[in-house]
């Protein structure tokens, strides 16, 4: 049996209501007499509690034809949507009705900004588990993709890091259409350069923000850790200060290699210990750095922005980086690090033994956590 029609009406004296006037109340023609329908329980009386007046629901049930698939699908979809509405807390514990509780939740939701709404919906979706995106989308009147995006941001609350090296001087850096040509050196010999710009980038995925620290000496683990610490001190702590753990996605080679003890000790000395934050490091496998989002969301945009522009000075290089933007709202900041970082330094055995490193159960060589050594 499927619900075909449902009518609500209010009657203060239900005891006086008989079957005879029921046919006049219902705005439809009944196929059989009311008395017969009552005996076969085709008419059900459901009391609606909580109404100031006695409210009763009359549900007239009759079998649907097998060919009427549209009505059946509509009824099934409506029932699923009603059952999928989540109750964040038990309304009976608060001594309020479920409607009042939902109104309070929606009122609180209206006070949040766009990003906070997305993250709140993602958090509730994680609590509900499977099917939470659709349930929250129906309850908060959001697009399911918005809820899924907020859930993904909570799961990937981290940053990607990578590096890029450029020679400072009058060198060729690409081609472009222009009214006049610019004379540049035919070869890019290191001896002809006035310096080197080592760009270590940090990309904040949830906020679409990029930070580039430009070094002038060497790409070492100390420089990489100092760049991440600089980003956290100036920007990261403002946006993720309450996060108990920072997820860092890095390549598996170079200054932030997965097998470098200098990289791990520098992360603890410059990032974890001073700021009291735990860093979860996840390395991309060898030859898989192209899957790092920073490569095609930050560095690719910077390269297109300064294409065919000779980087004759550090100021010009920093200017191009800071002025890089995209239609999706990318904002980039840049800092110049004039510290000299010597190469070939190895951490002391005592520093390695005091490292608060915890390998992950899955692929421990590439995934591990470094906690503050307080």
TIPANU-970520 format. One record per residue (C-alpha): x, y, z; residue in one letter. Coordinates in steps of 0.02 Angstrom, whole numbers, plus 50000, padded with zeros to 5 digits. Layout:
BEGIN
{xx:X; yy:Y; zz:Z; roba:A}
...
***
This chain:
BEGIN
{xx:50000; yy:50000; zz:50000; roba:X}
{xx:50063; yy:50174; zz:49958; roba:X}
{xx:50003; yy:50344; zz:50017; roba:X}
{xx:49898; yy:50422; zz:49882; roba:X}
{xx:49815; yy:50569; zz:49970; roba:X}
{xx:49844; yy:50651; zz:50138; roba:X}
{xx:49731; yy:50784; zz:50215; roba:X}
{xx:49749; yy:50879; zz:50378; roba:X}
{xx:49607; yy:50957; zz:50472; roba:X}
{xx:49574; yy:51021; zz:50648; roba:X}
{xx:49429; yy:50960; zz:50753; roba:X}
{xx:49410; yy:51015; zz:50935; roba:X}
{xx:49283; yy:50881; zz:50980; roba:X}
{xx:49351; yy:50725; zz:50897; roba:X}
{xx:49237; yy:50612; zz:50999; roba:X}
{xx:49084; yy:50686; zz:50915; roba:X}
{xx:49153; yy:50658; zz:50740; roba:X}
{xx:49067; yy:50515; zz:50655; roba:X}
{xx:49096; yy:50427; zz:50493; roba:X}
{xx:48946; yy:50508; zz:50410; roba:X}
{xx:49014; yy:50687; zz:50393; roba:X}
{xx:49186; yy:50623; zz:50343; roba:X}
{xx:49135; yy:50606; zz:50162; roba:X}
{xx:49086; yy:50791; zz:50159; roba:X}
{xx:49252; yy:50846; zz:50236; roba:X}
{xx:49363; yy:50756; zz:50112; roba:X}
{xx:49374; yy:50848; zz:49944; roba:X}
{xx:49375; yy:50691; zz:49840; roba:X}
{xx:49258; yy:50556; zz:49780; roba:X}
{xx:49279; yy:50395; zz:49876; roba:X}
{xx:49273; yy:50232; zz:49778; roba:X}
{xx:49188; yy:50139; zz:49921; roba:X}
{xx:49084; yy:50197; zz:50069; roba:X}
{xx:49178; yy:50271; zz:50217; roba:X}
{xx:49119; yy:50136; zz:50334; roba:X}
{xx:49196; yy:50002; zz:50225; roba:X}
{xx:49360; yy:50095; zz:50214; roba:X}
{xx:49367; yy:50112; zz:50403; roba:X}
{xx:49336; yy:49928; zz:50429; roba:X}
{xx:49476; yy:49881; zz:50307; roba:X}
{xx:49592; yy:50010; zz:50388; roba:X}
{xx:49609; yy:50107; zz:50226; roba:X}
{xx:49580; yy:50264; zz:50330; roba:X}
{xx:49704; yy:50294; zz:50472; roba:X}
{xx:49687; yy:50423; zz:50610; roba:X}
{xx:49853; yy:50496; zz:50670; roba:X}
{xx:49853; yy:50622; zz:50813; roba:X}
{xx:49973; yy:50770; zz:50793; roba:X}
{xx:50038; yy:50808; zz:50967; roba:X}
{xx:50091; yy:50981; zz:51020; roba:X}
{xx:49955; yy:51075; zz:50928; roba:X}
{xx:49853; yy:51204; zz:51026; roba:X}
{xx:49697; yy:51128; zz:50952; roba:X}
{xx:49669; yy:50944; zz:50923; roba:X}
{xx:49742; yy:50910; zz:50753; roba:X}
{xx:49715; yy:50743; zz:50666; roba:X}
{xx:49783; yy:50677; zz:50503; roba:X}
{xx:49678; yy:50568; zz:50392; roba:X}
{xx:49777; yy:50461; zz:50270; roba:X}
{xx:49676; yy:50378; zz:50131; roba:X}
{xx:49773; yy:50227; zz:50069; roba:X}
{xx:49739; yy:50135; zz:49910; roba:X}
{xx:49849; yy:50024; zz:49800; roba:X}
{xx:49937; yy:50107; zz:49654; roba:X}
{xx:49938; yy:50039; zz:49480; roba:X}
{xx:50103; yy:49955; zz:49433; roba:X}
{xx:50117; yy:50069; zz:49282; roba:X}
{xx:50116; yy:50228; zz:49387; roba:X}
{xx:50304; yy:50228; zz:49416; roba:X}
{xx:50320; yy:50418; zz:49428; roba:X}
{xx:50211; yy:50428; zz:49584; roba:X}
{xx:50301; yy:50283; zz:49665; roba:X}
{xx:50473; yy:50358; zz:49634; roba:X}
{xx:50416; yy:50529; zz:49696; roba:X}
{xx:50346; yy:50455; zz:49856; roba:X}
{xx:50505; yy:50353; zz:49886; roba:X}
{xx:50617; yy:50504; zz:49857; roba:X}
{xx:50513; yy:50610; zz:49976; roba:X}
{xx:50520; yy:50477; zz:50111; roba:X}
{xx:50709; yy:50461; zz:50094; roba:X}
{xx:50733; yy:50649; zz:50103; roba:X}
{xx:50629; yy:50662; zz:50261; roba:X}
{xx:50719; yy:50517; zz:50344; roba:X}
{xx:50890; yy:50587; zz:50294; roba:X}
{xx:50869; yy:50752; zz:50387; roba:X}
{xx:50996; yy:50742; zz:50527; roba:X}
{xx:50963; yy:50786; zz:50707; roba:X}
{xx:51125; yy:50859; zz:50773; roba:X}
{xx:51076; yy:50832; zz:50955; roba:X}
{xx:50928; yy:50752; zz:51040; roba:X}
{xx:50792; yy:50883; zz:51056; roba:X}
{xx:50714; yy:50794; zz:51204; roba:X}
{xx:50871; yy:50823; zz:51307; roba:X}
{xx:50854; yy:51011; zz:51281; roba:X}
{xx:50667; yy:51008; zz:51315; roba:X}
{xx:50630; yy:51090; zz:51148; roba:X}
{xx:50543; yy:51029; zz:50994; roba:X}
{xx:50639; yy:50964; zz:50846; roba:X}
{xx:50576; yy:51109; zz:50741; roba:X}
{xx:50641; yy:51236; zz:50866; roba:X}
{xx:50809; yy:51148; zz:50870; roba:X}
{xx:50825; yy:51151; zz:50681; roba:X}
{xx:50777; yy:51335; zz:50679; roba:X}
{xx:50914; yy:51372; zz:50805; roba:X}
{xx:51043; yy:51278; zz:50700; roba:X}
{xx:50993; yy:51373; zz:50543; roba:X}
{xx:50999; yy:51537; zz:50639; roba:X}
{xx:51176; yy:51498; zz:50696; roba:X}
{xx:51222; yy:51446; zz:50519; roba:X}
{xx:51164; yy:51613; zz:50449; roba:X}
{xx:51291; yy:51706; zz:50558; roba:X}
{xx:51440; yy:51619; zz:50476; roba:X}
{xx:51534; yy:51680; zz:50324; roba:X}
{xx:51552; yy:51578; zz:50165; roba:X}
{xx:51708; yy:51482; zz:50216; roba:X}
{xx:51644; yy:51449; zz:50392; roba:X}
{xx:51480; yy:51382; zz:50323; roba:X}
{xx:51574; yy:51264; zz:50207; roba:X}
{xx:51686; yy:51200; zz:50347; roba:X}
{xx:51539; yy:51181; zz:50468; roba:X}
{xx:51443; yy:51079; zz:50340; roba:X}
{xx:51597; yy:50974; zz:50307; roba:X}
{xx:51621; yy:50941; zz:50493; roba:X}
{xx:51441; yy:50883; zz:50515; roba:X}
{xx:51457; yy:50775; zz:50359; roba:X}
{xx:51608; yy:50688; zz:50434; roba:X}
{xx:51508; yy:50652; zz:50592; roba:X}
{xx:51365; yy:50576; zz:50493; roba:X}
{xx:51478; yy:50465; zz:50388; roba:X}
{xx:51418; yy:50390; zz:50226; roba:X}
{xx:51283; yy:50494; zz:50143; roba:X}
{xx:51321; yy:50645; zz:50252; roba:X}
{xx:51353; yy:50762; zz:50105; roba:X}
{xx:51180; yy:50738; zz:50033; roba:X}
{xx:51095; yy:50748; zz:50203; roba:X}
{xx:51181; yy:50910; zz:50251; roba:X}
{xx:51150; yy:50983; zz:50079; roba:X}
{xx:50963; yy:50953; zz:50095; roba:X}
{xx:50957; yy:51015; zz:50275; roba:X}
{xx:51059; yy:51174; zz:50248; roba:X}
{xx:50999; yy:51203; zz:50069; roba:X}
{xx:51175; yy:51190; zz:49997; roba:X}
{xx:51249; yy:51109; zz:49845; roba:X}
{xx:51318; yy:50936; zz:49888; roba:X}
{xx:51483; yy:50985; zz:49805; roba:X}
{xx:51500; yy:51129; zz:49929; roba:X}
{xx:51481; yy:51009; zz:50075; roba:X}
{xx:51606; yy:50890; zz:49997; roba:X}
{xx:51729; yy:51032; zz:49971; roba:X}
{xx:51718; yy:51081; zz:50154; roba:X}
{xx:51744; yy:50901; zz:50206; roba:X}
{xx:51897; yy:50886; zz:50096; roba:X}
{xx:51969; yy:51047; zz:50166; roba:X}
{xx:51955; yy:50978; zz:50342; roba:X}
{xx:52039; yy:50816; zz:50290; roba:X}
{xx:52179; yy:50905; zz:50196; roba:X}
{xx:52214; yy:51051; zz:50311; roba:X}
{xx:52394; yy:51067; zz:50255; roba:X}
{xx:52519; yy:51150; zz:50139; roba:X}
{xx:52625; yy:51095; zz:49992; roba:X}
{xx:52807; yy:51145; zz:49976; roba:X}
{xx:52926; yy:51147; zz:49827; roba:X}
{xx:53075; yy:51244; zz:49760; roba:X}
{xx:53130; yy:51333; zz:49602; roba:X}
{xx:53299; yy:51407; zz:49551; roba:X}
{xx:53325; yy:51562; zz:49442; roba:X}
{xx:53481; yy:51658; zz:49389; roba:X}
{xx:53478; yy:51845; zz:49423; roba:X}
{xx:53538; yy:51939; zz:49269; roba:X}
{xx:53498; yy:51988; zz:49090; roba:X}
{xx:53454; yy:51813; zz:49031; roba:X}
{xx:53323; yy:51746; zz:48912; roba:X}
{xx:53170; yy:51680; zz:49005; roba:X}
{xx:53047; yy:51642; zz:48866; roba:X}
{xx:52958; yy:51726; zz:48721; roba:X}
{xx:52810; yy:51842; zz:48704; roba:X}
{xx:52729; yy:51958; zz:48576; roba:X}
{xx:52781; yy:52140; zz:48598; roba:X}
{xx:52806; yy:52300; zz:48497; roba:X}
{xx:52994; yy:52302; zz:48531; roba:X}
{xx:53126; yy:52173; zz:48572; roba:X}
{xx:53235; yy:52162; zz:48727; roba:X}
{xx:53420; yy:52121; zz:48707; roba:X}
{xx:53473; yy:51979; zz:48823; roba:X}
{xx:53625; yy:51868; zz:48840; roba:X}
{xx:53635; yy:51722; zz:48720; roba:X}
{xx:53691; yy:51601; zz:48855; roba:X}
{xx:53644; yy:51591; zz:49038; roba:X}
{xx:53813; yy:51556; zz:49115; roba:X}
{xx:53821; yy:51562; zz:49304; roba:X}
{xx:53975; yy:51674; zz:49294; roba:X}
{xx:53874; yy:51808; zz:49204; roba:X}
{xx:53740; yy:51814; zz:49339; roba:X}
{xx:53740; yy:51941; zz:49479; roba:X}
{xx:53663; yy:51813; zz:49596; roba:X}
{xx:53545; yy:51667; zz:49611; roba:X}
{xx:53365; yy:51666; zz:49669; roba:X}
{xx:53311; yy:51504; zz:49753; roba:X}
{xx:53123; yy:51506; zz:49770; roba:X}
{xx:53053; yy:51393; zz:49905; roba:X}
{xx:52865; yy:51395; zz:49891; roba:X}
{xx:52729; yy:51356; zz:50017; roba:X}
{xx:52552; yy:51335; zz:49951; roba:X}
{xx:52406; yy:51342; zz:50073; roba:X}
{xx:52280; yy:51231; zz:49986; roba:X}
{xx:52119; yy:51270; zz:50083; roba:X}
{xx:52143; yy:51458; zz:50069; roba:X}
{xx:52222; yy:51466; zz:49895; roba:X}
{xx:52368; yy:51568; zz:49962; roba:X}
{xx:52548; yy:51553; zz:49907; roba:X}
{xx:52708; yy:51608; zz:49993; roba:X}
{xx:52881; yy:51609; zz:49914; roba:X}
{xx:53043; yy:51632; zz:50011; roba:X}
{xx:53184; yy:51683; zz:49895; roba:X}
{xx:53358; yy:51634; zz:49956; roba:X}
{xx:53522; yy:51700; zz:49889; roba:X}
{xx:53645; yy:51562; zz:49938; roba:X}
{xx:53606; yy:51375; zz:49932; roba:X}
{xx:53457; yy:51259; zz:49938; roba:X}
{xx:53489; yy:51168; zz:50102; roba:X}
{xx:53377; yy:51083; zz:50232; roba:X}
{xx:53405; yy:51231; zz:50348; roba:X}
{xx:53341; yy:51350; zz:50213; roba:X}
{xx:53189; yy:51240; zz:50179; roba:X}
{xx:53143; yy:51227; zz:50363; roba:X}
{xx:53172; yy:51413; zz:50389; roba:X}
{xx:53055; yy:51453; zz:50243; roba:X}
{xx:52915; yy:51348; zz:50318; roba:X}
{xx:52945; yy:51426; zz:50490; roba:X}
{xx:52940; yy:51600; zz:50413; roba:X}
{xx:52774; yy:51561; zz:50329; roba:X}
{xx:52701; yy:51492; zz:50491; roba:X}
{xx:52759; yy:51642; zz:50592; roba:X}
{xx:52695; yy:51774; zz:50472; roba:X}
{xx:52541; yy:51693; zz:50393; roba:X}
{xx:52507; yy:51512; zz:50440; roba:X}
{xx:52478; yy:51540; zz:50626; roba:X}
{xx:52344; yy:51670; zz:50587; roba:X}
{xx:52243; yy:51551; zz:50479; roba:X}
{xx:52282; yy:51384; zz:50561; roba:X}
{xx:52338; yy:51436; zz:50736; roba:X}
{xx:52212; yy:51322; zz:50821; roba:X}
{xx:52256; yy:51170; zz:50717; roba:X}
{xx:52339; yy:51035; zz:50825; roba:X}
{xx:52441; yy:50970; zz:50679; roba:X}
{xx:52513; yy:51040; zz:50518; roba:X}
{xx:52515; yy:50929; zz:50364; roba:X}
{xx:52663; yy:50962; zz:50248; roba:X}
{xx:52667; yy:50883; zz:50074; roba:X}
{xx:52842; yy:50885; zz:50001; roba:X}
{xx:52947; yy:50803; zz:49868; roba:X}
{xx:53055; yy:50655; zz:49914; roba:X}
{xx:53221; yy:50729; zz:49859; roba:X}
{xx:53327; yy:50885; zz:49873; roba:X}
{xx:53334; yy:50992; zz:50029; roba:X}
{xx:53173; yy:50913; zz:50097; roba:X}
{xx:53215; yy:50733; zz:50052; roba:X}
{xx:53131; yy:50592; zz:50144; roba:X}
{xx:53298; yy:50511; zz:50190; roba:X}
{xx:53383; yy:50671; zz:50249; roba:X}
{xx:53411; yy:50678; zz:50437; roba:X}
{xx:53460; yy:50861; zz:50420; roba:X}
{xx:53287; yy:50901; zz:50351; roba:X}
{xx:53200; yy:50812; zz:50495; roba:X}
{xx:53306; yy:50890; zz:50631; roba:X}
{xx:53288; yy:51064; zz:50556; roba:X}
{xx:53099; yy:51045; zz:50552; roba:X}
{xx:53098; yy:51004; zz:50736; roba:X}
{xx:53223; yy:51140; zz:50785; roba:X}
{xx:53151; yy:51282; zz:50679; roba:X}
{xx:52965; yy:51238; zz:50668; roba:X}
{xx:52904; yy:51114; zz:50798; roba:X}
{xx:53001; yy:51168; zz:50953; roba:X}
{xx:52983; yy:51359; zz:50939; roba:X}
{xx:52797; yy:51358; zz:50896; roba:X}
{xx:52743; yy:51200; zz:50989; roba:X}
{xx:52660; yy:51123; zz:50837; roba:X}
{xx:52666; yy:50944; zz:50773; roba:X}
{xx:52713; yy:50924; zz:50590; roba:X}
{xx:52647; yy:50777; zz:50489; roba:X}
{xx:52763; yy:50756; zz:50340; roba:X}
{xx:52704; yy:50664; zz:50184; roba:X}
{xx:52825; yy:50644; zz:50038; roba:X}
{xx:52777; yy:50614; zz:49858; roba:X}
{xx:52864; yy:50462; zz:49783; roba:X}
{xx:53014; yy:50484; zz:49670; roba:X}
{xx:52969; yy:50558; zz:49499; roba:X}
{xx:52793; yy:50599; zz:49561; roba:X}
{xx:52819; yy:50782; zz:49609; roba:X}
{xx:52712; yy:50835; zz:49461; roba:X}
{xx:52561; yy:50779; zz:49563; roba:X}
{xx:52601; yy:50908; zz:49695; roba:X}
{xx:52467; yy:51045; zz:49679; roba:X}
{xx:52597; yy:51181; zz:49706; roba:X}
{xx:52675; yy:51143; zz:49537; roba:X}
{xx:52520; yy:51182; zz:49434; roba:X}
{xx:52433; yy:51304; zz:49551; roba:X}
{xx:52577; yy:51417; zz:49606; roba:X}
{xx:52742; yy:51396; zz:49515; roba:X}
{xx:52662; yy:51374; zz:49344; roba:X}
{xx:52567; yy:51538; zz:49366; roba:X}
{xx:52726; yy:51628; zz:49423; roba:X}
{xx:52821; yy:51562; zz:49270; roba:X}
{xx:52685; yy:51623; zz:49153; roba:X}
{xx:52682; yy:51792; zz:49239; roba:X}
{xx:52868; yy:51830; zz:49214; roba:X}
{xx:52884; yy:51744; zz:49045; roba:X}
{xx:53005; yy:51836; zz:48929; roba:X}
{xx:53051; yy:51958; zz:49069; roba:X}
{xx:53236; yy:51956; zz:49118; roba:X}
{xx:53253; yy:51946; zz:49307; roba:X}
{xx:53390; yy:52076; zz:49321; roba:X}
{xx:53369; yy:52104; zz:49509; roba:X}
{xx:53294; yy:52028; zz:49665; roba:X}
{xx:53168; yy:52170; zz:49677; roba:X}
{xx:53103; yy:52132; zz:49503; roba:X}
{xx:53091; yy:51947; zz:49544; roba:X}
{xx:52995; yy:51980; zz:49705; roba:X}
{xx:52881; yy:52102; zz:49614; roba:X}
{xx:52829; yy:51973; zz:49484; roba:X}
{xx:52797; yy:51843; zz:49619; roba:X}
{xx:52691; yy:51960; zz:49726; roba:X}
{xx:52587; yy:52018; zz:49577; roba:X}
{xx:52543; yy:51842; zz:49521; roba:X}
{xx:52357; yy:51807; zz:49529; roba:X}
{xx:52226; yy:51696; zz:49448; roba:X}
{xx:52040; yy:51701; zz:49414; roba:X}
{xx:52012; yy:51582; zz:49560; roba:X}
{xx:52080; yy:51711; zz:49683; roba:X}
{xx:52262; yy:51659; zz:49708; roba:X}
{xx:52359; yy:51779; zz:49820; roba:X}
{xx:52549; yy:51765; zz:49831; roba:X}
{xx:52671; yy:51844; zz:49954; roba:X}
{xx:52860; yy:51841; zz:49939; roba:X}
{xx:53005; yy:51867; zz:50059; roba:X}
{xx:53192; yy:51885; zz:50028; roba:X}
{xx:53305; yy:51780; zz:50138; roba:X}
{xx:53483; yy:51850; zz:50137; roba:X}
{xx:53550; yy:51720; zz:50258; roba:X}
{xx:53701; yy:51619; zz:50201; roba:X}
{xx:53665; yy:51433; zz:50214; roba:X}
{xx:53824; yy:51326; zz:50202; roba:X}
{xx:53814; yy:51156; zz:50120; roba:X}
{xx:53877; yy:50988; zz:50181; roba:X}
{xx:53821; yy:51008; zz:50363; roba:X}
{xx:53764; yy:50852; zz:50454; roba:X}
{xx:53665; yy:50847; zz:50616; roba:X}
{xx:53751; yy:50787; zz:50774; roba:X}
{xx:53710; yy:50611; zz:50836; roba:X}
{xx:53637; yy:50683; zz:50996; roba:X}
{xx:53518; yy:50790; zz:50894; roba:X}
{xx:53462; yy:50639; zz:50793; roba:X}
{xx:53435; yy:50535; zz:50950; roba:X}
{xx:53327; yy:50672; zz:51027; roba:X}
{xx:53217; yy:50684; zz:50872; roba:X}
{xx:53034; yy:50655; zz:50917; roba:X}
{xx:52994; yy:50563; zz:50756; roba:X}
{xx:52853; yy:50438; zz:50739; roba:X}
{xx:52843; yy:50340; zz:50575; roba:X}
{xx:52671; yy:50306; zz:50503; roba:X}
{xx:52603; yy:50130; zz:50487; roba:X}
{xx:52579; yy:50152; zz:50299; roba:X}
{xx:52738; yy:50186; zz:50200; roba:X}
{xx:52840; yy:50246; zz:50350; roba:X}
{xx:52985; yy:50301; zz:50241; roba:X}
{xx:52878; yy:50435; zz:50159; roba:X}
{xx:52754; yy:50472; zz:50298; roba:X}
{xx:52801; yy:50519; zz:50475; roba:X}
{xx:52761; yy:50642; zz:50615; roba:X}
{xx:52880; yy:50757; zz:50707; roba:X}
{xx:52821; yy:50821; zz:50876; roba:X}
{xx:52893; yy:50962; zz:50983; roba:X}
{xx:53038; yy:50905; zz:51090; roba:X}
{xx:52996; yy:51008; zz:51244; roba:X}
***
